[in-house]
Amino acid sequence: MQDEVRSRIDELIKNNRVMVFMKGNKVFPSCGFSAQVVQILKHHGAEFETFNVLSDPDVRAGIKEYSDWPTIPQVYVDGEFVGGCDIVTDMHNSGELQKVLVVES
C-alpha cells in the first residue's frame, strides 16, 4: 500500500472516534451490508463518520490491506478495527457493541 493512502486511512481513523469504511455513505448506503451497519450504529445513537470506498479505488484496496480484512464495510472505534457487517451484527445482538460504543466520561 502506498504511504499516502496509509496516511489518509490513519488520519480518518484517528480523527473520528467511530469510522466506517463502506460503499456509499450514512445517508445513502450503496449495499445491503453497509446499510445494515449504518442502521445498527444509528440504533445505538452512535456518532460516526463514513468514507465511501467507491469514490476512491486506492482506499478501497488499501483499507483491506490496512486491516487485513477482505470485506467492506469495516468499522473502527477508538482507532481499533472492530469488524465487518457480520461481526458488528453479532456484537449488536449480544449487547457487546453497546459497551464498545459507550463514551467513558
Legacy VTK file of the C-alpha trace (Angstrom):
# vtk DataFile Version 3.0
C-alpha trace
ASCII
DATASET POLYDATA
POINTS 105 float
0.000 0.000 0.000
1.235 3.474 -0.818
2.357 5.600 2.156
-0.037 8.372 1.084
-3.018 6.001 1.171
-1.952 4.589 4.558
-1.625 8.148 5.917
-5.114 9.081 4.687
-6.617 5.990 6.304
-4.683 6.646 9.542
-5.975 10.233 9.664
-9.604 9.214 9.083
-9.421 6.603 11.846
-7.548 8.887 14.238
-9.810 11.909 13.705
-13.137 10.082 14.056
-13.988 8.073 17.166
-16.250 5.781 15.117
-15.217 5.453 11.468
-16.909 3.280 8.852
-15.340 2.475 5.501
-18.304 1.477 3.374
-19.959 1.523 -0.021
-21.909 4.764 -0.145
-22.348 6.926 2.939
-24.512 7.042 6.038
-27.248 8.932 4.175
-27.204 6.720 1.054
-25.562 3.330 1.648
-24.831 1.557 -1.655
-25.011 -2.049 -0.449
-27.068 -4.037 1.995
-24.161 -4.829 4.321
-23.200 -1.160 4.577
-26.848 -0.223 5.158
-27.101 -2.772 7.956
-24.028 -1.394 9.743
-25.361 2.166 9.434
-28.746 1.074 10.801
-27.122 -0.663 13.784
-24.903 2.330 14.624
-27.880 4.695 14.373
-29.903 2.354 16.607
-27.228 2.800 19.274
-27.181 6.575 18.796
-23.517 6.450 17.814
-21.911 9.480 16.250
-19.884 8.193 13.322
-18.310 9.219 10.068
-18.177 7.277 6.834
-15.842 7.051 3.881
-17.273 5.923 0.556
-14.742 3.427 -0.804
-16.487 3.548 -4.196
-15.155 7.094 -4.584
-11.502 6.070 -4.199
-10.136 2.759 -5.547
-6.834 3.259 -3.678
-8.573 3.498 -0.305
-10.927 0.653 -1.271
-7.954 -1.658 -1.837
-5.837 -0.090 0.907
-8.328 -0.500 3.745
-8.436 -4.258 3.136
-4.662 -4.428 3.464
-4.652 -1.978 6.395
-6.971 -4.169 8.465
-6.036 -7.500 6.915
-9.794 -7.968 6.438
-11.145 -8.828 2.973
-14.594 -7.235 3.024
-16.331 -3.873 3.208
-17.812 -2.326 5.350
-15.194 -2.011 8.055
-15.870 -0.376 11.413
-13.231 1.236 13.648
-13.875 2.502 17.177
-11.258 4.455 19.121
-8.662 3.615 16.483
-9.258 -0.140 16.705
-10.700 -2.348 13.982
-13.979 -3.805 15.284
-15.015 -5.821 12.242
-17.331 -6.009 9.284
-21.066 -6.420 8.979
-21.292 -9.931 10.457
-19.163 -9.116 13.492
-20.921 -5.796 14.144
-24.301 -7.552 13.838
-23.219 -10.302 16.239
-21.888 -7.716 18.705
-25.159 -5.783 18.438
-27.214 -8.912 19.088
-25.107 -9.923 22.108
-25.049 -6.431 23.658
-21.269 -6.179 23.298
-21.420 -3.379 20.722
-23.177 -1.035 23.145
-20.246 -1.456 25.565
-17.743 -0.639 22.819
-19.675 2.457 21.740
-20.167 3.933 25.222
-18.020 7.021 25.731
-16.206 6.848 29.039
-16.509 10.133 30.938
LINES 1 106
105 0 1 2 3 4 5 6 7 8 9 10 11 12 13 14 15 16 17 18 19 20 21 22 23 24 25 26 27 28 29 30 31 32 33 34 35 36 37 38 39 40 41 42 43 44 45 46 47 48 49 50 51 52 53 54 55 56 57 58 59 60 61 62 63 64 65 66 67 68 69 70 71 72 73 74 75 76 77 78 79 80 81 82 83 84 85 86 87 88 89 90 91 92 93 94 95 96 97 98 99 100 101 102 103 104
